[in-house]
């Protein structure tokens, strides 16, 4: 009886490996969210990839993207399939899901991030008014306050003179009706706080309770008030007569 040995070569496919991150690591509403990933495959198979996003538990299909074939070992997706800036809102949880396939085996991985706070912004619209103020003038200064997240703001307003603080107040600005809405604010200083020749400095900074805004500063100098001339009630004729009498 004859016997024979049969050798069978079996090729075992190795699943690709996948690493996913969201860039930037600490996004705000102003950030574009990029789902970046790298793929490795021990068999050097041709690999394709699909990117999907979740806002919380809801699919966000507008940025779905497919890649294929992908370059192995190289970070991919710096823009394609991204979530555009100002699409997100503070406090939202976003998840990027990447699925890669080598023709036989599909592998998925994901990364998540939470949208953080955006600091408020202050923009001056005038300097200290009026120009060339004197001691009878009340001073005013106008600005625009905005917060991309629509948060309520507190403005710390500090007026100082040559010898120190003149007036300080905290102003509360209600939350914007829509995110990124701007609100006009005017701050004032009474003329009773100023003296002739005084140098005035105004400093304003805002906060949304989490982050501080940029600081605004303005300066002005106070002139003496113009005093009208005083006219002597003595008539010119009387003065002339008295002068003549004094000379006799």
C-alpha positions as CSV (number, residue, x, y, z in Angstrom):
1,X,0.0,0.0,0.0
2,X,1.4,3.3,-1.1
3,X,1.1,6.4,1.0
4,X,1.9,10.0,0.2
5,X,2.2,13.3,2.1
6,X,0.4,16.4,0.9
7,X,1.6,19.8,2.0
8,X,-0.9,22.6,2.0
9,X,0.2,26.2,2.3
10,X,-2.3,28.2,4.3
11,X,-2.0,32.0,4.3
12,X,-3.5,33.6,7.4
13,X,-4.6,37.2,6.9
14,X,-3.6,39.6,9.7
15,X,-6.0,42.3,10.6
16,X,-4.9,45.9,10.1
17,X,-4.2,48.0,13.2
18,X,-5.6,51.4,13.6
19,X,-5.0,54.5,15.8
20,X,-7.4,57.4,15.9
21,X,-7.1,60.9,17.4
22,X,-9.1,64.2,17.1
23,X,-7.1,67.3,16.4
24,X,-7.0,69.7,18.1
25,X,-6.9,67.9,21.5
26,X,-8.8,70.7,23.3
27,X,-11.2,72.3,20.7
28,X,-13.5,75.2,21.1
29,X,-16.3,76.4,18.8
30,X,-13.8,78.2,16.7
31,X,-11.9,74.9,16.0
32,X,-12.2,72.7,12.9
33,X,-12.3,69.1,14.2
34,X,-10.0,66.8,12.2
35,X,-10.3,63.0,12.6
36,X,-6.7,61.9,12.1
37,X,-5.7,58.3,11.9
38,X,-2.9,56.0,11.0
39,X,-3.2,52.4,9.6
40,X,-0.7,49.5,9.7
41,X,-1.0,46.1,8.0
42,X,1.4,43.3,8.6
43,X,0.5,41.8,5.3
44,X,0.9,45.1,3.4
45,X,-2.6,44.6,2.1
46,X,-4.4,47.4,0.3
47,X,-6.5,49.1,2.9
48,X,-9.5,51.4,2.6
49,X,-11.0,53.6,5.3
50,X,-14.3,55.3,6.1
51,X,-14.7,58.2,8.6
52,X,-18.0,58.9,10.3
53,X,-18.9,61.4,13.1
54,X,-21.3,61.4,16.0
55,X,-22.6,64.5,17.9
56,X,-23.5,62.8,21.1
57,X,-25.3,59.7,20.0
58,X,-26.6,61.3,16.7
59,X,-24.8,60.7,13.4
60,X,-23.4,63.8,11.7
61,X,-23.3,62.6,8.1
62,X,-22.3,65.9,6.4
63,X,-18.6,65.1,7.0
64,X,-18.6,61.4,6.2
65,X,-15.6,60.5,4.1
66,X,-13.9,57.5,2.4
67,X,-10.2,56.9,1.7
68,X,-8.8,54.2,-0.4
69,X,-6.3,53.0,-0.8
70,X,-4.6,54.6,2.2
71,X,-0.9,55.0,2.8
72,X,0.1,52.6,5.5
73,X,1.9,54.1,8.5
74,X,1.1,57.7,7.6
75,X,-1.2,60.0,9.5
76,X,-4.2,60.8,7.3
77,X,-7.2,63.1,7.1
78,X,-6.1,66.6,7.9
79,X,-9.1,68.4,6.5
80,X,-11.1,65.9,4.4
81,X,-14.0,64.6,6.5
82,X,-13.5,67.3,9.1
83,X,-16.1,69.1,11.1
84,X,-16.0,72.8,10.0
85,X,-15.4,75.5,12.6
86,X,-18.4,77.1,14.2
87,X,-20.5,73.9,13.6
88,X,-20.0,72.8,17.2
89,X,-21.2,74.3,20.5
90,X,-19.7,74.4,23.9
91,X,-20.3,71.3,26.0
92,X,-21.0,69.0,23.0
93,X,-19.4,65.6,22.9
94,X,-18.1,64.6,19.4
95,X,-16.8,61.2,18.4
96,X,-14.9,60.2,15.2
97,X,-15.3,56.6,14.1
98,X,-12.8,55.2,11.6
99,X,-13.4,51.8,10.0
100,X,-10.6,50.2,7.9
101,X,-10.7,47.1,5.7
102,X,-8.0,45.1,4.0
103,X,-10.4,43.2,1.8
104,X,-11.0,40.5,4.3
105,X,-11.1,41.9,7.8
106,X,-12.7,45.2,8.9
107,X,-11.4,47.0,12.1
108,X,-12.9,50.1,13.8
109,X,-11.6,52.5,16.3
110,X,-12.7,55.9,17.6
111,X,-11.7,59.0,19.5
112,X,-13.9,61.5,21.4
113,X,-13.6,65.1,22.5
114,X,-15.7,67.7,24.3
115,X,-16.0,71.3,23.0
116,X,-14.6,73.7,25.5
117,X,-15.2,77.3,26.4
118,X,-14.3,80.3,24.2
119,X,-13.1,83.4,25.9
120,X,-15.1,86.6,25.4
121,X,-13.8,89.5,23.3
122,X,-14.0,93.2,23.9
123,X,-13.6,95.8,21.1
124,X,-13.4,99.6,21.7
125,X,-15.7,101.7,19.5
126,X,-14.7,105.1,20.9
127,X,-11.9,106.6,23.1
128,X,-12.8,108.5,26.3
129,X,-15.2,111.3,25.4
130,X,-15.5,114.2,25.1
131,X,-12.2,115.1,23.6
132,X,-10.3,117.8,25.6
133,X,-12.6,117.2,28.6
134,X,-12.7,119.7,31.4
135,X,-13.8,119.4,35.0
136,X,-17.5,120.1,34.1
137,X,-17.7,117.2,31.7
138,X,-18.9,113.7,32.5
139,X,-16.7,111.1,30.7
140,X,-17.9,108.2,28.7
141,X,-16.4,105.2,26.8
142,X,-18.1,102.8,24.5
143,X,-17.2,99.2,23.5
144,X,-18.6,96.0,22.0
145,X,-18.7,92.9,24.1
146,X,-19.1,89.5,22.4
147,X,-18.9,85.8,23.4
148,X,-18.8,83.1,20.8
149,X,-20.7,80.7,23.1
150,X,-23.4,83.3,23.9
151,X,-22.5,83.3,27.7
152,X,-23.5,86.1,30.1
153,X,-20.5,88.3,30.8
154,X,-19.3,90.4,33.7
155,X,-17.2,93.5,32.9
156,X,-14.9,94.9,35.6
157,X,-14.5,98.7,35.0
158,X,-11.8,100.6,36.8
159,X,-11.2,104.4,36.5
160,X,-8.0,105.7,38.1
161,X,-6.4,109.1,38.4
162,X,-3.0,110.3,39.4
163,X,-3.5,109.5,43.0
164,X,-5.3,106.1,42.6
165,X,-8.7,104.7,42.0
166,X,-11.6,107.1,41.2
167,X,-14.4,104.7,40.5
168,X,-14.9,100.9,40.1
169,X,-17.9,98.9,39.0
170,X,-18.9,95.4,37.8
171,X,-21.4,95.4,34.9
172,X,-23.4,92.3,34.0
173,X,-24.2,91.7,30.4
174,X,-27.0,89.2,29.8
175,X,-26.4,86.1,27.6
176,X,-26.6,86.8,23.9
177,X,-29.8,85.9,22.1
178,X,-27.6,84.0,19.6
179,X,-24.1,82.6,19.9
180,X,-21.4,85.2,18.9
181,X,-23.9,88.1,19.2
182,X,-22.2,91.4,20.2
183,X,-23.6,93.9,22.6
184,X,-22.9,97.6,22.9
185,X,-21.8,98.9,26.3
186,X,-21.1,102.5,27.5
187,X,-19.4,103.2,30.8
188,X,-19.4,106.6,32.5
189,X,-17.5,108.7,35.0
190,X,-19.0,111.7,36.8
191,X,-17.3,115.1,36.5
192,X,-17.3,115.2,40.4
193,X,-14.5,112.6,40.3
194,X,-12.1,114.8,38.3
195,X,-9.8,117.8,39.0
196,X,-7.9,120.2,36.7
197,X,-4.8,118.6,35.2
198,X,-5.7,115.1,36.3
199,X,-4.6,112.2,34.1
200,X,-7.3,109.5,33.8
201,X,-6.8,105.9,32.9
202,X,-9.7,103.5,32.2
203,X,-9.2,99.7,32.3
204,X,-11.9,97.2,31.4
205,X,-11.8,93.4,31.4
206,X,-14.6,90.8,31.0
207,X,-15.2,87.2,32.0
208,X,-17.7,84.6,31.1
209,X,-17.1,82.8,34.4
210,X,-14.5,80.4,32.9
211,X,-12.1,82.6,30.9
212,X,-11.1,86.2,30.9
213,X,-11.4,88.5,27.8
214,X,-8.7,90.7,26.4
215,X,-8.2,93.9,28.3
216,X,-9.1,97.4,27.0
217,X,-7.3,100.6,28.2
218,X,-7.9,104.3,27.4
219,X,-6.4,107.5,28.8
220,X,-7.4,111.2,28.9
221,X,-6.3,114.4,30.6
222,X,-8.6,116.8,32.3
223,X,-8.4,120.6,31.5
224,X,-9.4,123.4,33.8
225,X,-13.0,124.6,33.1
226,X,-13.1,127.9,31.2
227,X,-14.3,130.6,33.6
228,X,-16.2,133.5,32.1
229,X,-14.7,137.0,32.7
230,X,-16.2,139.1,35.5
231,X,-17.3,142.6,34.5
232,X,-17.1,145.3,37.2
233,X,-20.5,147.0,37.7
234,X,-18.9,150.5,38.0
235,X,-19.6,152.5,34.8
236,X,-16.8,154.0,32.8
237,X,-18.1,157.5,33.4
238,X,-17.9,157.1,37.2
239,X,-14.5,155.7,37.0
240,X,-13.3,158.6,34.9
241,X,-14.9,161.2,37.3
242,X,-13.3,159.6,40.3
243,X,-10.0,159.5,38.6
244,X,-10.2,163.2,37.8
245,X,-11.2,164.0,41.3
246,X,-8.2,162.1,42.7
247,X,-5.9,164.2,40.5
248,X,-7.2,167.6,41.7
